[in-house]
Amino acid sequence: MVDLDDEAPFVDDAPVLPRTTRDDTDAGWGERSYDNDDRLLADRPPHWD
């Protein structure tokens, strides 16, 4: 017989699956991740300011 008072609480907001997999990253494709935001901001056209 199962005692219903011993059940664990249900957590509705717990993720069941990750949002991304390793294959969705640069490392998953064997590449190094890099951040080129500084280069992109430096190459920004003057009329955008």
Summary of the structure (lengths in Angstrom):
residues: 49
radius of gyration: 23.3
end to end distance: 71.2
largest distance: 74.4
contacts: 45
relative contact order: 0.09
helix: 37%
strand: 0%
